[in-house]
Amino acid sequence: MPVYLLSDDLIFPSPKLAAQEGLLAVGGDLRQERLLLAYRMGIFPWYSEDEPIMWWSPDPRLILYPAQLRVSKSLKKIINKGEFALTMDQAFEAVITACAQSRTDANEGTWIVDEMITAYCKLHEFGLAHSVEAWLGEQLAGGLYGVSIGRCFFGESMFTRLNNASKVAFVALVKHLQRLNFDLIDCQVTTPHLLSFGACEISRARFLDELAKSLKAPTLKGRWSFHRAACAETHIP
């Protein structure tokens, strides 16, 4: 399959033209309008430092339907202990920076380069990118971030500094999305970790169809938060 070279024009080729592993196009930029167009088309950026921007739409696609969340017995016990305090959109830049640093520290390399951090912080300021933070006292113990459009949450990355902190944050996010009647969470690439939470692979064609339906709903723009009633629901039977 051909890989398309993007110009300055705000346009992408159809994601259906991507190779099976997902690479669709290179080039372009990370301005807000292009990022939002990409997400609406089922495309996301993923590249490393000193590489051109690469745009992907893999087949199959890993997604999680919020209602199908699975939480292990051991994680339920940890959540019910209430060890971590949870917040939303209180430390977005710290979360995305920690996501990048955690991969660098593990010598895994990272696609969350400086220009990506800048771009997603702007999306956060615009009320479309969100973070969940897990705190132990004053320490940011773990968290995650992603983008929300319509009734779809596009998960980007997570990190943990203390055991289970990111898992607790993830469950809190999914429970929040359940209350908001979200249709799906785009997990992008398959990992055993996400499969254990109930995520599943679907074809790119099915994902694009379900995404199009989800995007018909209004976007919940602005800063998100866990309300008191929601916090009372963190106990999992």
DALIN-V926787 format. One record per pair of residues at least 6 apart in sequence whose ideal C-beta (glycine too) atoms are under 7 Angstrom apart, sorted by sequence separation. I is the first residue (numbers start at 0). J is the second residue. D is the distance in whole Angstrom. If there is no record, write none. Layout:
BEGIN
I/J/D
I/J/D
END
This chain:
BEGIN
17/23/4
27/33/6
37/43/6
46/52/6
102/108/7
103/109/6
122/128/4
134/140/6
159/165/4
16/23/7
37/44/7
46/53/4
102/109/4
132/139/6
133/140/5
145/152/5
146/153/4
158/165/6
186/193/5
44/52/6
45/53/6
133/141/4
145/153/5
157/165/4
176/184/7
3/12/5
14/23/6
44/53/7
119/128/5
133/142/6
145/154/4
146/155/7
44/54/6
45/55/5
99/109/5
132/142/5
145/155/5
12/23/6
131/142/6
143/154/7
144/155/5
173/184/7
189/200/6
12/24/6
42/54/5
43/55/6
99/111/4
130/142/6
131/143/5
144/156/7
157/169/6
186/198/5
11/24/6
42/55/7
98/111/6
130/143/7
143/156/7
42/56/5
130/144/4
143/157/4
29/44/7
41/56/5
129/144/7
142/157/7
0/16/7
95/111/6
128/144/6
129/145/7
142/158/6
0/17/7
37/54/6
99/116/7
141/158/6
0/18/4
128/146/5
129/147/6
141/159/4
5/24/5
23/42/6
127/146/6
141/160/6
2/22/6
3/23/7
5/25/7
96/116/6
127/147/6
140/160/5
141/161/6
3/24/4
4/25/6
5/26/4
95/116/5
127/148/7
140/161/4
2/24/6
4/26/5
5/27/4
143/165/6
2/25/6
9/32/6
29/52/7
141/164/3
142/165/7
9/33/6
95/119/6
122/146/6
140/164/4
141/165/4
152/176/6
11/36/7
26/51/6
27/52/6
143/168/6
11/37/6
14/40/6
25/51/5
26/52/6
135/161/6
142/168/5
143/169/6
183/209/6
9/36/6
14/41/5
25/52/7
141/168/6
169/196/7
182/209/7
14/42/5
25/53/5
92/120/5
11/40/6
91/120/7
143/172/7
152/181/6
24/54/4
150/180/7
151/181/7
154/184/6
183/213/6
11/42/6
22/53/6
23/54/5
133/164/4
150/181/5
151/182/6
154/185/6
182/213/4
23/55/6
91/123/4
133/165/7
150/182/4
151/183/6
152/184/5
153/185/5
154/186/5
22/55/6
23/56/5
154/187/7
21/55/4
133/167/5
151/185/6
21/56/6
133/168/4
21/57/3
94/130/4
132/168/7
20/57/6
21/58/7
91/128/7
131/168/4
94/132/6
17/56/4
19/58/5
91/130/4
90/130/7
131/171/6
179/219/7
88/129/6
131/172/5
14/56/4
87/129/6
88/130/6
90/132/5
97/139/7
11/54/7
87/130/7
89/132/6
87/131/5
97/142/7
111/156/6
85/131/7
86/132/5
93/139/6
98/144/7
85/132/7
85/133/6
86/134/7
94/142/4
90/139/6
94/143/7
95/144/5
83/133/4
84/134/4
94/144/5
175/225/7
83/134/6
178/229/6
83/135/6
82/135/7
91/144/6
175/229/6
83/140/6
101/158/4
98/156/4
174/232/7
98/157/7
151/210/6
98/158/5
47/108/6
97/158/5
151/213/4
171/233/7
47/110/6
150/213/5
151/214/7
46/110/6
48/112/5
149/213/5
45/110/5
149/214/4
148/214/6
149/215/7
150/216/4
149/216/5
149/218/6
148/218/5
147/218/7
147/219/6
83/164/6
85/168/7
34/118/6
83/167/5
29/114/6
29/115/7
77/163/5
85/171/5
34/122/7
29/118/4
74/163/7
78/167/6
31/121/6
77/167/7
31/122/6
74/166/6
78/170/6
127/220/6
31/125/6
126/220/4
129/223/5
126/221/4
126/222/7
70/170/6
68/173/5
38/146/6
65/173/5
39/148/6
38/148/6
43/153/7
65/176/5
66/177/6
65/177/5
35/148/7
38/153/6
65/181/5
64/183/6
65/184/6
63/183/7
62/183/5
63/184/4
62/184/6
62/185/6
63/186/6
62/186/6
61/186/4
61/187/6
61/188/6
69/196/6
61/189/5
68/196/6
69/197/4
68/197/5
63/193/7
67/197/5
57/188/7
61/193/6
63/196/6
63/197/6
88/222/5
63/198/4
88/223/5
62/198/7
87/223/4
88/224/7
61/198/5
62/199/7
87/224/5
87/225/6
61/200/6
62/201/6
86/225/7
60/200/7
85/225/6
59/200/4
60/201/6
59/201/6
59/202/6
60/203/6
43/187/6
58/202/6
59/203/7
62/206/6
58/203/4
60/206/4
56/203/6
78/233/6
79/234/5
79/235/6
78/235/6
75/235/5
41/206/6
70/235/6
41/207/5
41/210/5
39/214/6
14/203/7
14/207/6
END
